[in-house]
Amino acid sequence: MPKNDTELNDGQSHGNGTKITKKNIALFIVVSVAILSLIFYLTKQRSETLDISMQEALASAGMGMPVSNASELATAPGSDKTQTGFKTVSQQRPEKAPKDIKISSLDELSALFDKLNYTTESWQQGNREVPRLTFEAVGKSWQQTSSQIPVQQKKMVFFRLMAPLILVANENILLQRQLVAEASLDDPKLINMALKYRLLSRDQTITALTEEQRQQLLEQVDIMPPSLVLAQAAEESGWATSRFTVEGNAFFGQWDFSGNGMIPNQQRKELGNYGLARFDTPLDSVEGYLLNLNTNNAYQKLRALRAKLRADNQPITGLELAGTLDKYSERGQAYIDGIREMIRYNHLDQVDEAYLSDDAPLHLISGND
């Protein structure tokens, strides 16, 4: 029996003779808090070290850390630096599948643009935020009736529907570029990226890239200024009215020698058995075009100029890169002049400052075809 109530309240004896007292409990709590504080500190230090390492890796690739929201992607007016939206992405970007929206007329499409504040007035006021819109295909009704639509309206519809696709494709490339900059040289994802961009051939067995190969890959895995993509899409697709665009979502006139392409009415036999590449969606067409420019030897000059501009922290523009496209068309310099004139006349250089909204994505489906 205990000698008094104090001993009973202060502690309790166990079979092994150990007595748990209030002092022991207090000591245990103090030690536990100290250990947890140390773990928190070390975790924070490790996180900060990783952030610094990530920041340095991205900076060496001419990129920045992800920003907290889309509004921070806006390029400062009058900036002579690389566009902010070409250097990083928003942490709040949506990752859910887009919601389907049925559109049955140009009036309905215009009403949607108004609802999304995707208007001429908003653009003229300096707003460069673009909604995340994709669309299923070019309807036959567009091919049949676009000639009856006022030219400015036709251009407006074309540019506003194509710009989001380009920005989505560029965002995906920036995420790939971030991986290339950060990954360890033996990371399987990095090696797969090298295969995708044809830095490595499929018959090569390799367990790690070299640092030199990483730098070569960074020259390839990069964005294209939207002004250039818009101008070429308009030129090559006839403002989305060509047979190849309607039949196979082909916006850029890419050739296909696999035997699965769409055969031109006047195929040039001296070039072999070729056709025009077909794509499942317009977004696939944009991504196919970007991959072509980023991998084909004919566009090495474009990639070298783009890399220099990024290294010097200068704007990457369609007007600059268009001068390297002498091999995109047999028209050579005349083709370059035409693309530059389209950019200037339609003020497409402004779209090089555009960035994607953080709002939920929408997928437009035709209610007519």
C-alpha positions in Angstrom: 0.0 0.0 0.0 1.3 3.5 -0.7 2.4 5.5 2.3 0.3 8.5 1.2 -1.9 10.0 -1.5 0.9 12.0 -3.0 2.8 8.9 -4.2 -0.3 7.5 -5.7 -0.9 10.7 -7.7 2.7 11.2 -8.8 3.4 7.8 -10.2 2.4 4.2 -10.6 4.8 1.2 -10.2 4.9 -1.5 -13.0 6.0 -5.1 -12.7 9.6 -4.2 -13.8 10.0 -1.8 -11.0 9.8 1.3 -13.3 7.8 4.2 -11.9 6.1 6.6 -14.4 5.9 10.0 -12.8 4.7 13.4 -14.0 8.4 14.5 -14.4 9.0 11.5 -16.7 6.0 12.3 -18.8 7.0 16.0 -19.0 10.5 14.9 -20.1 9.1 12.6 -22.7 7.0 15.4 -24.1 9.9 17.8 -24.3 12.1 15.2 -26.0 9.4 14.3 -28.5 8.8 18.0 -29.4 12.5 18.5 -29.8 12.7 15.5 -32.1 9.7 16.6 -34.2 11.2 20.1 -34.4 14.5 18.7 -35.6 12.7 16.5 -38.2 10.7 19.5 -39.4 13.8 21.6 -39.7 15.8 19.0 -41.6 12.8 18.4 -43.9 12.5 22.1 -44.5 16.2 22.4 -45.1 16.1 19.5 -47.6 13.1 21.0 -49.3 14.8 24.4 -49.6 18.0 22.7 -50.9 15.9 20.9 -53.5 14.2 24.1 -54.5 17.5 25.8 -54.9 18.8 22.9 -57.0 15.6 23.0 -59.1 15.8 26.8 -59.5 19.4 26.5 -60.7 18.7 23.7 -63.1 15.7 25.7 -64.6 17.7 28.9 -64.7 20.5 27.2 -66.7 17.8 26.2 -69.2 16.5 29.7 -69.5 13.4 28.9 -67.4 11.9 30.0 -64.1 10.2 28.2 -61.2 6.4 27.6 -61.7 4.3 30.6 -60.7 1.4 30.5 -58.3 -1.3 31.4 -60.8 -1.8 32.3 -64.5 -1.9 36.0 -64.0 1.8 35.9 -63.1 2.5 34.6 -66.6 1.7 38.0 -68.1 4.7 39.6 -69.9 5.4 43.1 -68.6 4.4 45.8 -71.1 7.3 46.9 -73.2 9.5 44.1 -71.9 12.7 43.3 -73.9 13.1 39.9 -72.1 12.0 36.4 -73.0 8.2 36.3 -72.6 7.2 35.1 -69.2 4.8 32.5 -70.6 7.7 30.9 -72.5 9.7 30.4 -69.3 7.4 28.7 -66.9 3.9 27.4 -66.1 1.2 28.0 -63.5 0.9 25.8 -60.5 -2.9 26.3 -60.7 -3.3 24.9 -64.2 -6.2 22.5 -64.4 -5.5 18.8 -65.0 -9.0 17.5 -65.4 -10.4 16.4 -68.7 -12.2 19.2 -70.6 -16.0 19.6 -70.5 -17.8 19.1 -73.8 -19.6 22.1 -75.1 -21.9 21.8 -78.2 -21.7 24.7 -80.6 -24.2 24.9 -83.5 -23.5 28.4 -85.0 -21.1 31.2 -85.2 -23.5 33.2 -83.0 -23.2 30.6 -80.3 -19.4 30.6 -80.6 -19.3 34.4 -80.3 -21.5 34.2 -77.3 -19.1 31.8 -75.7 -16.2 34.1 -76.5 -18.0 36.9 -74.8 -18.8 34.8 -71.7 -15.1 33.9 -71.4 -14.0 37.6 -71.9 -12.2 36.4 -75.0 -13.1 39.4 -77.1 -11.5 42.1 -79.3 -12.3 44.7 -76.7 -10.6 42.8 -73.9 -7.6 42.1 -76.1 -7.2 45.8 -77.1 -7.2 46.6 -73.4 -4.1 44.5 -73.0 -5.6 41.3 -71.6 -3.5 38.4 -72.9 -5.2 35.6 -71.0 -6.6 32.9 -73.3 -9.2 30.3 -72.3 -8.3 26.6 -72.5 -10.4 25.7 -75.6 -9.9 22.7 -77.8 -12.2 21.6 -80.6 -13.1 18.3 -82.2 -12.5 19.0 -85.9 -13.2 21.5 -88.7 -16.8 20.9 -89.8 -17.7 20.6 -93.4 -20.1 23.5 -92.9 -17.1 25.8 -92.3 -15.5 24.7 -95.6 -18.8 25.3 -97.4 -19.8 28.7 -95.9 -16.6 30.4 -94.8 -16.3 32.2 -98.1 -19.6 34.0 -97.2 -18.4 35.2 -93.8 -16.8 38.6 -93.6 -13.0 38.3 -93.8 -12.4 39.9 -90.4 -14.8 37.6 -88.7 -13.4 34.5 -90.5 -9.9 35.5 -89.3 -11.2 36.2 -85.8 -12.7 32.7 -85.5 -9.7 31.0 -86.9 -7.1 32.8 -84.7 -9.2 32.5 -81.5 -9.7 28.7 -82.0 -6.2 28.0 -83.0 -4.4 30.1 -80.3 -5.5 28.0 -77.4 -4.3 24.8 -79.1 -0.8 26.3 -79.6 -0.6 27.5 -76.0 -1.7 24.1 -74.7 1.0 22.4 -76.9 3.6 24.9 -75.7 2.7 24.3 -72.1 3.2 20.6 -72.6 6.6 21.3 -74.1 7.6 23.5 -71.2 6.7 20.7 -68.8 8.9 18.4 -70.9 11.7 21.0 -70.9 11.5 21.2 -67.1 11.9 17.5 -66.9 15.0 17.6 -69.2 16.5 20.4 -67.1 16.0 18.7 -63.8 16.2 14.9 -64.3 19.2 12.9 -63.5 21.1 11.7 -66.6 20.1 8.1 -66.0 16.4 8.9 -65.5 14.3 6.6 -67.8 11.9 9.6 -68.5 14.9 11.6 -69.8 16.0 8.8 -72.0 12.5 8.3 -73.4 12.5 12.1 -74.1 15.7 11.7 -76.1 14.1 8.9 -78.1 11.0 11.0 -78.8 13.0 13.9 -80.1 15.3 11.5 -82.1 18.4 12.5 -80.2 18.8 8.7 -79.8 17.7 6.0 -82.2 15.5 3.1 -81.2 18.2 0.5 -81.8 20.6 2.2 -79.3 21.0 0.6 -75.8 21.8 3.3 -73.4 21.5 3.7 -69.6 22.3 7.4 -69.2 22.7 10.5 -71.3 25.8 12.7 -71.2 25.5 16.3 -70.1 26.3 17.3 -73.6 23.3 15.3 -74.8 21.1 17.0 -72.2 22.1 20.4 -73.7 21.4 19.1 -77.2 18.0 18.0 -76.0 17.2 21.4 -74.4 17.8 23.0 -77.8 15.1 20.7 -79.3 12.5 20.6 -76.5 11.3 24.2 -76.7 8.2 26.3 -77.6 7.3 27.9 -80.9 6.0 31.5 -80.8 2.3 31.4 -81.4 2.5 34.1 -84.1 4.6 31.9 -86.3 2.3 28.9 -85.8 -0.9 30.9 -86.4 0.6 32.3 -89.6 1.7 29.0 -91.0 -1.6 27.3 -90.0 -3.5 29.9 -91.9 -1.2 29.7 -94.9 -1.0 25.9 -95.1 -4.7 25.1 -94.3 -6.3 28.0 -96.4 -7.9 29.3 -93.2 -9.0 25.7 -92.3 -10.8 25.2 -95.6 -8.5 22.8 -97.4 -9.6 19.2 -98.1 -6.8 17.9 -96.0 -7.8 20.0 -93.0 -11.4 18.9 -93.2 -10.6 15.2 -93.9 -7.6 14.7 -91.6 -7.1 17.7 -89.3 -4.0 18.6 -91.3 -3.2 22.3 -90.6 0.4 22.4 -91.6 0.9 20.5 -94.8 3.2 17.9 -93.3 4.1 15.1 -95.6 3.7 11.4 -94.8 5.7 8.7 -96.6 4.2 5.8 -94.6 1.5 5.1 -97.1 -1.3 6.2 -94.7 -1.3 9.9 -95.8 -4.0 11.7 -97.8 -3.1 11.6 -101.5 -3.0 15.0 -103.3 -5.0 15.3 -106.5 -1.8 16.1 -108.3 0.9 13.9 -106.7 4.4 14.6 -107.8 5.8 11.2 -108.7 9.4 12.4 -108.5 9.0 12.8 -104.7 7.9 9.2 -104.2 4.7 7.7 -102.8 3.8 10.5 -100.4 0.6 11.9 -98.9 -0.4 14.5 -96.4 -0.2 13.4 -92.7 -3.6 13.0 -91.0 -4.3 13.6 -87.3 -7.0 12.5 -84.9 -7.6 16.1 -83.6 -6.5 19.6 -84.4 -4.4 19.6 -81.2 -2.6 16.5 -82.5 -1.9 18.4 -85.7 -0.3 21.3 -83.8 1.8 19.0 -81.7 2.9 17.1 -84.8 4.0 20.3 -86.4 5.9 21.4 -83.3 7.7 18.0 -83.1 8.5 18.3 -86.8 10.2 21.7 -86.3 11.9 20.4 -83.2 13.4 17.3 -84.7 13.8 17.7 -88.5 17.4 18.5 -89.7 15.9 21.1 -92.1 15.0 23.3 -89.2 18.3 23.3 -87.3 18.8 27.0 -88.0 15.5 27.8 -86.3 16.4 25.8 -83.2 19.8 27.4 -83.0 18.4 30.9 -83.3 15.7 30.1 -80.7 18.4 28.7 -78.3 20.5 31.9 -78.7 17.5 34.2 -78.0 16.6 32.2 -74.9 20.2 32.2 -73.7 20.4 35.9 -74.1 17.0 36.4 -72.4 15.6 38.1 -75.5 12.0 37.8 -76.8 11.4 34.7 -79.0 9.2 36.0 -81.8 7.6 34.6 -84.9 9.1 37.5 -87.0 12.6 36.4 -85.9 12.2 32.6 -86.4 10.3 32.9 -89.7 13.6 33.9 -91.3 14.9 30.4 -90.8 12.1 28.6 -92.7 13.7 28.7 -96.1 13.3 24.9 -96.3 9.7 24.7 -95.2 8.4 25.5 -98.7 9.9 25.4 -102.2 9.0 29.1 -102.4 12.0 29.8 -100.2 12.4 33.5 -99.4 9.0 34.3 -100.9 7.4 32.0 -98.4 9.3 33.7 -95.5 8.2 37.1 -96.7 4.6 35.9 -96.9 4.6 34.5 -93.4 6.2 37.7 -92.0 3.6 39.9 -93.8 0.8 37.8 -92.4 2.2 38.3 -88.9 2.6 42.0 -89.3 -0.7 42.6 -91.1 -2.8 40.7 -88.5 -0.8 41.9 -85.5 0.0 38.3 -84.5 3.1 39.4 -82.7 0.8 40.3 -79.8 -0.2 36.6 -79.4 3.5 35.9 -78.5 2.6 37.5 -75.1 -0.5 35.3 -74.6 -0.8 32.8 -71.8 -3.4 30.2 -70.7 -6.1 30.7 -68.1 -6.3 28.6 -65.0 -10.0 28.1 -65.6 -11.4 24.6 -66.4 -10.8 23.5 -70.0 -13.6 23.3 -72.6 -13.9 21.1 -75.6 -16.0 22.3 -78.5 -18.1 19.9 -80.5 -20.0 20.8 -83.6 -23.8 20.6 -83.3 -24.2 20.5 -87.1 -22.0 17.9 -88.6 
